[in-house]
Amino acid sequence: MPILTRRNLNKLRLVALLPILLVLGACSSQKIVFPYPDEQVNLGVEGLRPPALYIDKVTDLRPPEQRAGQGHFMHIRFPKDSSWYRPVTEIYGQALVQDMEQTALAELVAYPEQAEYFLNVDIMSMSCTFDRDVWSFLMPSALGMGLGMLTSDDTSHRISTGVVLSLVALAAIPVPSQSAAEVRLRVTLKDLRGNIVWQENCVGDVGDRVYAAATARQDQQYVDRFLTKAVKRANACLLAQLRPLLLELGTR
């Protein structure tokens, strides 16, 4: 077999393998963690004993597309349930406990028998999105193919090299994209008899332009950057609305 033909055959094998390698490289079996930031802000009132509060239930009511994840390249919704290191109810519940304790708005108790009021939270939405447009794929591909056309006078060699360089460019060149996170909560406060004392909806959302290669998946980075802030904003909304009532229910 001539050397040139053998080289072309090797390139064709590489062309066939590269898409598989790129897709596998974009996927990760590493679990998503939730590094929730501390924020010490005392919202209590000196001399006022806050009511004893028990966090009764955190219920996951997210839609199926959030629980299962959605999309692969153009529009992606993540993390799916199996990607989290712990259930979403536990992750959010721990963040809520942290914010309640660090704001001193209520005295959190460990057992329902110790409580004066019960707090229930329904998680209606808690996810990230990542959006690319078609130019994310066209620009690196065109650049790689253009470079391939300059490598040789042989047409088949130029095409095979261009395809390889296009795939490499897709995996290596960051292009403008958009990532965002949204958290929506329904929060209910009940008294000892189970009567609803207070109920509100709270929303936290945040997003920005990001730069990522067309085949890249940086789920952990976007959870750290956007979803933690969205939870913090939703909880800030919750605490701001709940504060006047808890101060009214407190005793001196």
C-alpha positions as CSV (number, residue, x, y, z in Angstrom):
1,M,0.0,0.0,0.0
2,P,1.5,3.4,-0.9
3,I,2.6,5.6,2.0
4,L,0.2,8.5,1.0
5,T,-2.8,6.1,0.9
6,R,-1.8,4.6,4.3
7,R,-1.6,8.1,5.8
8,N,-5.0,9.0,4.4
9,L,-6.4,5.8,5.9
10,N,-4.9,6.6,9.3
11,K,-6.5,10.1,9.0
12,L,-9.8,8.7,8.2
13,R,-9.6,6.4,11.2
14,L,-8.8,9.4,13.4
15,V,-11.7,11.3,11.8
16,A,-14.0,8.5,12.7
17,L,-12.7,8.3,16.3
18,L,-12.5,12.0,17.1
19,P,-16.3,12.7,17.4
20,I,-16.6,9.8,19.8
21,L,-13.6,11.0,21.9
22,L,-14.9,14.5,21.9
23,V,-18.4,13.4,23.2
24,L,-16.8,11.2,25.8
25,G,-14.5,14.1,26.9
26,A,-17.5,16.4,27.2
27,C,-19.2,13.9,29.6
28,S,-18.1,13.5,33.2
29,S,-19.0,10.9,35.8
30,Q,-17.9,13.2,38.6
31,K,-20.7,14.2,40.9
32,I,-21.8,17.8,41.1
33,V,-21.2,19.4,44.6
34,F,-22.8,22.5,45.9
35,P,-20.3,24.9,47.6
36,Y,-22.8,27.3,49.2
37,P,-21.2,30.5,50.4
38,D,-21.4,31.8,54.0
39,E,-22.9,35.2,54.7
40,Q,-23.2,36.4,58.3
41,V,-26.0,39.0,58.4
42,N,-27.9,39.4,61.7
43,L,-31.6,40.2,60.9
44,G,-32.8,39.7,64.4
45,V,-33.7,42.4,67.0
46,E,-31.8,42.7,70.2
47,G,-33.8,41.7,73.2
48,L,-36.4,39.8,71.1
49,R,-36.5,36.1,71.3
50,P,-37.3,34.7,67.9
51,P,-39.9,32.0,67.5
52,A,-38.9,28.3,67.6
53,L,-39.0,27.1,64.1
54,Y,-38.9,23.6,62.7
55,I,-38.1,23.0,59.0
56,D,-40.7,20.3,58.4
57,K,-40.6,19.4,54.8
58,V,-38.6,20.3,51.7
59,T,-40.4,18.9,48.7
60,D,-39.0,18.5,45.2
61,L,-41.7,19.6,42.7
62,R,-39.3,20.4,39.8
63,P,-40.6,19.6,36.3
64,P,-39.3,16.4,34.6
65,E,-36.9,18.2,32.3
66,Q,-35.0,19.4,35.3
67,R,-34.9,16.1,37.1
68,A,-33.8,14.2,34.0
69,G,-31.6,16.9,32.4
70,Q,-32.1,18.1,28.8
71,G,-30.1,18.6,25.7
72,H,-26.5,17.9,24.7
73,F,-25.0,20.7,22.6
74,M,-27.2,23.7,21.7
75,H,-29.6,24.1,24.7
76,I,-28.6,22.2,27.9
77,R,-30.4,22.0,31.2
78,F,-28.5,20.6,34.1
79,P,-27.7,19.0,36.6
80,K,-29.9,16.0,36.3
81,D,-30.7,14.1,39.5
82,S,-28.1,11.4,38.9
83,S,-25.4,14.0,38.6
84,W,-25.9,15.5,42.1
85,Y,-23.8,14.1,44.9
86,R,-26.9,14.3,47.2
87,P,-30.6,14.7,46.6
88,V,-31.7,18.2,45.7
89,T,-34.0,18.4,48.8
90,E,-31.0,17.8,51.0
91,I,-28.8,20.2,49.2
92,Y,-31.4,23.0,49.3
93,G,-32.4,22.1,52.9
94,Q,-28.9,22.5,54.1
95,A,-28.6,25.9,52.4
96,L,-31.8,27.0,54.0
97,V,-30.6,25.9,57.5
98,Q,-27.3,27.8,56.9
99,D,-29.1,31.0,55.9
100,M,-31.6,30.8,58.7
101,E,-28.9,30.3,61.4
102,Q,-26.6,33.0,60.0
103,T,-29.3,35.6,60.0
104,A,-30.7,34.8,63.5
105,L,-34.3,35.3,62.3
106,A,-35.6,32.2,64.0
107,E,-34.5,29.7,66.6
108,L,-34.2,26.5,64.6
109,V,-35.1,23.4,66.6
110,A,-34.2,19.8,66.0
111,Y,-37.5,18.1,66.9
112,P,-41.1,19.1,66.0
113,E,-42.1,18.8,69.6
114,Q,-39.9,21.8,70.4
115,A,-41.4,24.0,67.6
116,E,-43.9,26.9,67.8
117,Y,-44.1,27.1,64.0
118,F,-43.4,24.8,61.0
119,L,-41.7,25.8,57.7
120,N,-42.4,23.9,54.5
121,V,-40.6,24.6,51.2
122,D,-41.6,23.4,47.8
123,I,-38.8,23.5,45.2
124,M,-40.6,24.5,42.0
125,S,-37.4,25.1,40.0
126,M,-33.7,24.7,40.7
127,S,-31.5,24.2,37.7
128,C,-28.9,25.7,35.3
129,T,-29.2,26.3,31.5
130,F,-26.4,26.6,29.0
131,D,-27.1,28.0,25.5
132,R,-25.0,28.0,22.4
133,D,-26.0,29.2,18.9
134,V,-25.0,27.6,15.6
135,W,-22.0,29.9,15.2
136,S,-20.4,28.1,18.1
137,F,-20.0,25.1,15.8
138,L,-19.6,26.9,12.4
139,M,-16.7,29.3,13.4
140,P,-14.3,26.7,14.8
141,S,-15.2,24.2,12.0
142,A,-14.6,26.8,9.3
143,L,-11.3,27.8,10.8
144,G,-10.1,24.2,11.1
145,M,-11.2,23.4,7.5
146,G,-9.5,26.6,6.2
147,L,-6.2,25.6,7.8
148,G,-6.6,22.1,6.4
149,M,-6.9,23.5,2.9
150,L,-3.4,25.1,3.3
151,T,-1.6,21.9,4.2
152,S,-1.1,20.2,0.9
153,D,-1.8,20.2,-2.8
154,D,-3.5,16.8,-2.6
155,T,-7.3,17.3,-2.4
156,S,-8.1,14.2,-0.3
157,H,-5.2,15.0,2.1
158,R,-6.5,18.6,2.5
159,I,-10.1,17.5,3.2
160,S,-9.1,14.8,5.7
161,T,-6.7,17.2,7.5
162,G,-9.3,19.9,7.5
163,V,-11.9,17.6,9.1
164,V,-9.4,16.6,11.8
165,L,-8.5,20.2,12.5
166,S,-12.2,21.2,12.5
167,L,-12.9,18.7,15.2
168,V,-9.9,19.7,17.2
169,A,-11.0,23.4,16.9
170,L,-14.4,22.5,18.2
171,A,-12.9,21.0,21.3
172,A,-10.3,23.7,21.9
173,I,-11.6,27.1,20.9
174,P,-13.8,28.9,23.4
175,V,-16.8,30.8,21.8
176,P,-19.3,33.1,23.4
177,S,-22.3,31.3,25.0
178,Q,-24.8,32.0,27.7
179,S,-25.4,30.3,31.1
180,A,-28.0,31.1,33.7
181,A,-29.6,29.6,36.8
182,E,-33.1,29.8,38.2
183,V,-34.6,28.9,41.6
184,R,-38.3,29.2,42.4
185,L,-39.7,28.3,45.8
186,R,-43.1,28.2,47.5
187,V,-42.7,28.7,51.2
188,T,-45.4,28.0,53.8
189,L,-45.4,28.8,57.5
190,K,-47.8,26.8,59.7
191,D,-48.8,27.0,63.3
192,L,-49.1,24.1,65.8
193,R,-52.6,23.3,64.5
194,G,-51.5,23.1,60.9
195,N,-53.1,26.3,59.9
196,I,-51.3,28.3,57.2
197,V,-50.0,31.5,58.8
198,W,-48.0,32.7,55.8
199,Q,-47.3,31.6,52.2
200,E,-45.2,33.3,49.5
201,N,-43.4,32.5,46.3
202,C,-39.7,33.4,46.1
203,V,-37.5,33.6,43.0
204,G,-33.7,33.8,42.5
205,D,-32.1,34.0,39.1
206,V,-28.7,35.0,37.7
207,G,-27.0,34.6,34.4
208,D,-24.2,36.0,32.2
209,R,-22.1,35.4,29.1
210,V,-19.5,32.7,29.3
211,Y,-16.9,31.3,26.9
212,A,-16.6,27.6,26.3
213,A,-15.6,25.3,23.5
214,A,-18.4,23.8,21.4
215,T,-18.1,20.4,22.9
216,A,-17.2,21.5,26.5
217,R,-19.3,20.6,29.5
218,Q,-18.4,22.8,32.6
219,D,-21.4,21.9,34.7
220,Q,-19.6,22.2,38.1
221,Q,-18.2,25.6,37.2
222,Y,-21.6,27.0,36.3
223,V,-23.2,25.5,39.4
224,D,-20.6,27.3,41.5
225,R,-20.9,30.5,39.6
226,F,-24.7,30.8,39.0
227,L,-26.8,28.2,40.9
228,T,-25.3,29.0,44.3
229,K,-26.1,32.7,43.8
230,A,-29.6,31.9,42.5
231,V,-30.3,29.9,45.7
232,K,-28.8,32.7,47.8
233,R,-31.1,35.3,46.1
234,A,-34.2,33.1,46.5
235,N,-33.4,32.6,50.2
236,A,-32.8,36.4,50.6
237,C,-36.3,36.9,49.1
238,L,-37.7,34.4,51.5
239,L,-36.0,35.9,54.6
240,A,-36.9,39.5,53.6
241,Q,-40.6,38.6,53.3
242,L,-40.6,36.4,56.4
243,R,-38.7,38.8,58.7
244,P,-41.6,41.1,59.6
245,L,-43.8,38.2,60.5
246,L,-41.2,36.4,62.6
247,L,-40.4,39.6,64.5
248,E,-44.1,40.0,65.2
249,L,-44.3,36.4,66.4
250,G,-41.2,36.8,68.6
251,T,-41.4,37.5,72.4
252,R,-39.4,39.8,74.6
